[in-house]
Amino acid sequence: MPAAIIPFPPMEAELVRELPVGDGWQYEPKWDGFRGVFENAGKELAMWSRNERPLLRYFPELRPLGELLPPRSALDGEIVIARNGALDFDAMQMRLHPAESRIRRLSAEIPAEFVVFDMLVWNGEAVWKLPLEERRARVEALQGFRLSPATRDVEEARGWLARFEALGLDGVIAKKLGVPYLPGSRDGVVKVKEHKTADCVVAGVRWKGDRSAIATLLLGLYRDDGGLDYVGSCAVAAKTRAEVAARVLPLLDETSDQRFSEPNRWGSGELEEAAVRPELVVEVRYDKVQGSRFRHGTKLIRWRDDKAPAECTWRELRPVRDPNAPGVEALFS
């Protein structure tokens, strides 16, 4: 676990709906990777996740950065992988594998980077006790590291939310100036995640245990070849169950053998599911896409009776990207 001189666990952020404004805030991109405290303060170089999991084993290509860390020093940052100008969280998860040979191969093929956004300890000095603006000045003086950008201009921060959505960023962080690093605390740090919407086909349902009500709608998007891919689920609120049932139940296709694979994270047994004729479209709100699925559950916004199911394609989640638009490299300072 981290050396005794390092404040731990890392600072966290409180989720809010809007960025705070005023002269007392610094804004930074919220990177979509693995949080890591990189330290050269114990017997050997180490990088720790927020739950004290050692990470250098999975990202050995970051080890040479240790040569830039003096003894009794530690930095706070994020491990990220960028591919084709955008962050790739799926590639990050592929690294958490027990086979060392696979880790070595992936580290060479798809190397990760460590993006620094705070300094905790340097040459034994407890930098974490300094206010944010002084710690940021120390970060900007670092040599050889990727540095996360920071601004005090809220309009620039809002621009990150809009401009870099396609780059895989996870939102924007706002940190209160004048505050020291507060390990394990959410005081003085907030985050905004921009929720997006997509129109999806209702491809199936999952029942509550006794089939007395619909628990979730199963959502789909069409591929270019006309096939329908399952992309995630949408919980059905109790107050809307009657309306949902009235629309969906007449379209149940009990003869279909289509099944929708999705891990049950709660370990409470699989819910029975059934396919639905793809004739309904819903608009849902989501925050992130991981691979071919919504990373989290979505929220039903409204029915789209005005939209044909065939119009619900992967462009809902993967719009055509301007080849001249800046890539994630444009964020690094």
Secondary structure, DSSP 8 states (H G I E B T S, - for coil): ---TTS--S----EE-SS---STTEEEEE--SSEEEEEEE-SSS-EEE-TTS-B-TTT-GGGGGGGGGS-SSEEEEEEEE-EETTEE-HHHHHHT--S-HHHHHHHHHHS--EEEEEEEEEBTTB-GGGS-HHHHHHHHHT-SSSEE---BS-HHHHHHHHHHTGGGT---EEEEETT----TT--TTEEEE---EEEEEEEEEEEE-TTSSSEEEEEEEEE-TTS-EEEEEEEE--GGGHHHHHHHHGGGB-TT---------TT-S----EEEB-S--EEEEEES-EETTEESS-BEEEEE-TTS-GGG-BGGGTS----TTS--GGGG--
